[in-house]
Amino acid sequence: MRAVPLSFLFLAGAFAQAIQAILVREMLFVFYGNELGLGIFFASWLFWVGVGAWACGAARPREWPALPALLGLFPIAAVAGILVFRLCRGWMGLWPGQFIPLQGLVFWSSLALLPTGLLVGAVIPAACRSVDAPAAYAWDALGGLLGGVLFTALVGATVATSSLLCILTSALGIAVLAVPGRWRAGGALWLALGLAGMLTPLGETWSTGLDRLRWRALQPDMALLASFDTPYQNITVARAPGVTGIFADGKIAAGYPSRETSELEAALFFTQNPGIRRILLVEGAAGGLLPEFLRYPVARIDCVEPDERAFLRLRDAMPREWGEPFRDGRVRLHFSDPRSFVRRADAGSYDLIAALGPDPATARANRLFTKEFYGDAGRALAPDGTYVAKMSSAENYAGAASSVYGASVHATLSSVFKRVLATPGDVSYLIAGDSPGLSLDPKVLAKRSAGLGIAGGSLPPGAFQSLLPKNRVAEVNRSLKEGQGELNTDPRPVAYYLSTLLWARLSGSEWVGALEKVRAAGLWFLGLPLAVFILMRLLYCAQSPAHPEQSRSSASLAMAGLGLWAMAAELILLFAFQNAFGSVYQKLGLLNGLCMAGLAVGSLLAGRASGLRGREGLGMLGVAGAAALLVSALPSLFAGGYFRGHEWTFYLSALSIGALAGAGFPLAARLRRLGGSEGAAAGSVLGAEQLGGVAGALVTGGLLVPLFGIEGAGRAAGAALAVLCLPLLQVEARRLDRLRAWSDLLGTRLSPAGPYPGATWALVGLLLAAGAMHRLVSRGEGKIFAAPAYSETLLASVGGPGRYEFLEKPFPHYVRTTDAGKPGGAAFGSMPLAGDIEGYGGPLHLLMAVSEAGRILGLRLMESRETPAYIEGIEGWLGRFRGLDGTRPIRIGREIDALTGATVTSEAAARIVDRSAKAAADGVLGLKSERTPPGGAVRRAGSPRFWALALFLAAFFPVFLRGGRRARLAYLAGAAAIPGFYANTLFTLVDIHNLSEGHLPGLENPGWLLVAAFIAVTSLLWGAVFCGSVCPFGALQELLWEAGRSLGLRSEPSPGLAGRAGILRLLLLAAALGLAWATGRRGWISFEPMQHIFLLKTGTLTGILIAAVLAGSAAYFRFWCRFLCPTGAVLALANKLALARGAARRRDLSRCAYGVRSEFDATCIQCQHCIQRAPPGASGT
C-alpha cells in the first residue's frame, strides 16, 4: 500500500507547482507585470500552506483527510483562484488603467490562494499516516519538478491556461481511478471533465469566456480582439472606435497615434545628428516611428524585438501603412534579447540607438535602464552618436515622486554620456550623447530639419515650438539635474523601486510613507526586530535549566530561518534571471521545479544519513552555514565573469537552494518529534518553514530587492538565517562541559524577574526593537521625497491669511502675499537657522512669521524635548513676542520676561527668535538688523543650585556604603529638597524618550548632565541605587511611608499579588513610549507625578493621580516605585549588571518583605531594608 500514497504525493506536488505558476501569471496580469507582486504572491501562498500543514499536523491521526479527497479538491481550488484574480479589479471598482493599490493586491492574493494553499499544506501531514516524513517531503518535491517542467514546456508551446488545467485534471482522474475503493467515481468524473475540455469546443468556449471576463474588468469600453500568452508576457489586442491598442500584461504598450506625432518625434531624433545613417530601434518597431525613420536618408535600421510571437501577431493587427516598412530592404528584424544584442554589437556600429520600451516599472523593463546597459549602448554608438530613452514623466501629477524617479534615470544616463537633455510632457524623451551638438532649441532644430532632405517635405513652421516650449524645457532639465538621482544598476535597481513607489502614490496606496521610511532607515531597520527577539530568547533560555522543549522550539526557529532563507534566495534568483534574460514568465515553472527537485534530493540524503543520528542539531547548523554562504555569493555569481549570461548557472543555483532547504526538513523533524507522532512533527516543521517563507517573500520581494538590490538582499537573508539559528547553537553549546559553567553564571545574573519571566523578556525586547526602529526611521526621514512641512492653514495661524509661496534660498521660507495682493512678509521654521540652540531638554523648533518691516507677526512651538509640565503655558508666553522689532536685539529680562519655572527654555527660545528674525530681515526682506550683544546664554555650572546638587550627589557614597537608618532618612529628606524642589533636576520618562531619539541636553543644562552621569556610574556598579536613595519622588514616598508607619497605617499586599503587580510598570513603560514614538505626541510620556509635583504645577487629572499615589504611599511602601513607575522599570534593568556588588554591604534577601529573592532581580528598587550589619566590603546573600 506504500506505492499509492507516494504516487499521490508525486501528483500533488506536480499539480501544486503547475497551479502556482498559473496563478502567478494571473497575478502579474492584475498587477501590470510588476514583479513586486511576486513577493506578495509567494508570501500569501506560503502562509496558507503553513496554516494547512499546521492544522492537519495538529489534528489527531484518525482525523487526517485522505489523500484522494485532498487531490480531488485541487481543480476546484485552482478555478476559484483564477476567478478571484480575474474579477478582483471589477469588484474593487477600479476605472480603466487605474493602478491597483498594494494593500488591495495583498488582500486579493490572499483570498485567491487560500483554498489551494490550505490543500497543499495538508498533503504531507496527511501522507505521514503511511509514509515517513522525509519520503513524503521528497516525493512531493519531485512532483513539483514535474509540474514545473510541464508548465515550462506547455507555456513554450503557448498552451492556454484552460487547456493546461484540463491536462492536469485528466492526469488526476487517471491517478484516482488506479486506486481501488470509493474514490473511483470521483476519478472518473475528473477524467471525463478533463477530456471534454481538451477534445470538445467546451474548453475553447471556457477559455474565451474567461479572457472576456478578465478584459471586461480591465477595459470595459474596448472590444477584445485577441489575447495570448508568450514566454515573456500576456499580450492583448483591443479596439475602441477609432483606436486600436496593444496591451502587455494588462498595461498599454503601444497604440496607433496620429502621423503628426510620430513625424515630430522622428524629426527630434534626426536633428540631433544630421549624419544619422545606421539606427538601432529597441522594442519600438510596433509603433509609428519606423515609417517616419524611412523618410530620412538612412542606410540600415536594425529592429530588435525580444518577443517574436507577440510581434508577429501584432504585425497582423497594424494599419497597412505601418506594415509596409518591414518589406523595405533597409529594415532588418532581429528577434533577440536586446541586452545580448547590444552587448554583441561592434563598437561604433550605430549613429542612433532608440530604446522605446516600457517604463522601468518591472524588472524586465528595468534591465534597459541600468548603467550597465547604457554602457554597452555607448560602446555600440559612433563617437557623435545619439542615444534616446523614453519614459513617462507624469509632470502634471505625483509631484516630487515623479521628479525623483526621472532624476534617477537622468543621473544614470549622465554617468555614461557627457550630455543628457530631456523633453517636457507626459511622455519624456531623454536624449544623450557625447556630441556638443545636442540641442532642444526649437530654432536650431528647425534650421537643421530644413537641410535633412526629408522625403515628402519638411516639418511645418513652428512644429518644434509646440513640442519644446523654452520655459518648460529649462524647468524640466533643471529639476532633473538638481534632483540628485541615484544610479540605477543591475545589482541595485533603484529606478524600478522609484517607479514602484510612484505607482503606489498614483494608486493611493497607504504604504507609500512606510516604504520611504524603510528605505531611508536602511537594512538595520528590518533586521533589528529579529535580532532583538532572538537576543531576548537567548537571555530567557540562559536563565532556566536545559529542557527538551528548548531543543524543539529551537529546531522550529532554525527551520523558519531556513524557510525565510530559501524564499529569499529563490526570489533573488528570479529577479536576477529576469534581469539577465527577461523571460521569467516562461521559465518560472522550471526554476521552481528545479528548486523542488533539490528539496527532494536534500531531504532524502539528510534523512538517510546515518552519521547525523543523534547529531541533528549540529547537522542543522552545518546546513544553515552553507546556506548563508550560498545566498551571499549568489549576486556576485550572477553579476559578472564567465557565469554572466549562462542559464545553466541559474538552474544549478535553483537546485542547490532546494537541496539545502530540503536537508533541513528531516533533521528538524527528528528534533521536533513529539510523542512519537511523525505527522505532528512534520506538520509543525513544515508550518514553521512555510511561515518563515512568508516573511522571506514579503521582505525580499517587497522591500529588500527593490530597496537595496540583490546584493543587499543576499546579505540580509544570510544574516537573518544566522540569527534564527542562534537558539539552536545555544542548545548545542550547553551540552559542552566547558561552556556549561559560563551558562550557569549567566543564568544567575538573568534569574527570573517575578512570576512572568517570559513576558518580561518579551516586553523588554519589544521596547528595544521599537525604540531602535523608531530611531532609525527618525534619522532617515526626509532623505527622499522631502517636501515643505507647513500647510497653508498652519502658516496663516502665525502670519495671517494670504497666499504663501515656498522658496529654498537663502534658506527654506515662505513669502507671503496678502489677500489684497500686497507683500506680507515671510514665514519660516527655525531649525535651519538656529537648530544648534538648545533648551533644557534639547532643540526647540519654532514656526514664526515676520512682516515686511521685520516685526514679529506670530510664533508657534512645533516641537521640543522639554518636559511638558515645565513649559506649560508656553503658547501664551510666545504671544508676548508679537509686535517686537526683529531687526533689534531680543533678550530675556529686557525686551521680554522669562516663562515662570522654565528659565533655560525661555532663554533658548528668545535666542532662537532673535537669530531667526535677523536672518529673515537681512536675507529675505532686505532690511538691516542690529547685532545682538554676546552673553545671551546663561551657563549655570557655577550657580549655587549646581554646587548644592553636586555636593548632595557626592554625599551618596558614604551614606550608601556606611550609613545607618538615620543617615538614610536624612539623605532621603535631602533628595526631596535639593534635586526635587530646589535644583529641580529630575530624571524622568521624558528624558528616556529624548535619549531614545538621540537627543542629549547640551551644556545649557549642566545639572541634568551631572545627574545622568551619576545614574550611569552608580547603575553600572550597584544597580538601580538611584531609585532607592536619590530619586526625589521615591524619597518623598518613603518619608510618607515612615510617617504612616508611625501612625499605624502600614499595610502590604500579599507576596503573590505584589509579585504579579510588578510587571505593571513595564507594561506602562511599553505603552507610553510606544504611543509617543508612534504618534509623536509627548503627552503620552508626561503623566508621571514627579514631572509635576516639584514644580507645584498640576492639572486636574495629574493632581488626582498625585494625591492617590501619595495617599497610597502612606500605607504601602513606595507604592508608585514598585508597581507603576516606568522610569524605574528602565533603571531596574541595571540590577542585572551591578559589577561592583561585592564592594557594597551584604544583603540578606530573606529579610525582604517585598518579594525580592534574587541578588540580581530586576524588581528590586534598592531600598536597602535588607542590609545587615557587616564590615564594609563584605558580600553575599
Secondary structure, DSSP 8 states (H G I E B T S, - for coil): -THHHHHHHHHHHHHHHHHHHHHHHHHHHHTTT-THHHHHHHHHHHHHHHHHHHHHHHS-GGGS--HHHHHHHHHHHHHHHHHHHHHHHHHHT--TT----HHHHHHHHHHHHHHHHHHHHHHHHHHTTTS-HHHHHHHHHHHHHHHHHHHHHHHHTT--HHHHHHHHHHHHHHHHHTS-STTHHHHHHHHHHHHHHHHSHHHHHHHHHHHHHHHHHH-TTSEEEEEEE-SS-EEEEEEETTEEEEEETTEEEEE---HHHHHHHHHHHHTT-TT--EEEEES-TTSSHHHHHTTS--SEEEEEES-HHHHHHHHHHS-HHHHGGGGSTTEEEEES-HHHHHHHS-TT-EEEEEE----TTSHHHHTTSSHHHHHHHHHHEEEEEEEEEEEE--TTSSHHHHHHHHHHHHHHHHTT-SEEEE--SSEEEEEEES-TT----HHHHHHHHHTS--TT----TTHHHHH--HHHHHHHHHHHHHT------SSS-HHHHHHHHHHHHHTT-TTHHHHHHHHHH-HHHHHHHHHHHHHHHHHHHHTS---HHHHHHHHHHHHHHHHHHHHHHHHHHHHHHHHHHS-HHHHHHHHHHHHHHHHHHHHHHHHT-GGGTT-HHHHHHHHHHHHHHHHHHHHHHHHSGGGTT-HHHHHHHHHHHHHHHHHHHHHHHHHH-BTTBHHHHHHHHHHHHHHHHHHHHHHIIIIIHHHHHHHHHHHHHHHHHHHHTHHHHHHHHTTSHHHHHHHHHHHHHT---SS-HHHHHHHHHHHHHHHHHHHHHHHHTTSSS------HHHHHHHH-SSEEEEE-SSSSEEEEE-TTSSEEEEEEESHHHHTT-B-SSSBEEEEEEE-TTSBEEEEEEEEE-S-TTTTTTHHHHHGGGTT-BTTS---BTTTB---TT-HHHHHHHHHHHHHHHHHHHHHTS--------S--S---TTSHHHHHHHHHHHHHHHHHHH--HHHHHHHHHHHIIIIIIIS-----HHHHHHHHTT----TT-HHHHHHHHHHHHHHHHHSSHIIIII-HHHHHHHHHHHHHHHTT--B---HHHHHHHTTHHHHHHHHHHHHHHHH--GGGG---THHHHTTT---HHHHHHHHHHHHHHHHBTTHHHHHT-HHHHHHGGGGGT-TTGGGS--B-GGG-TTS--STT-TT-----TTB----TT----
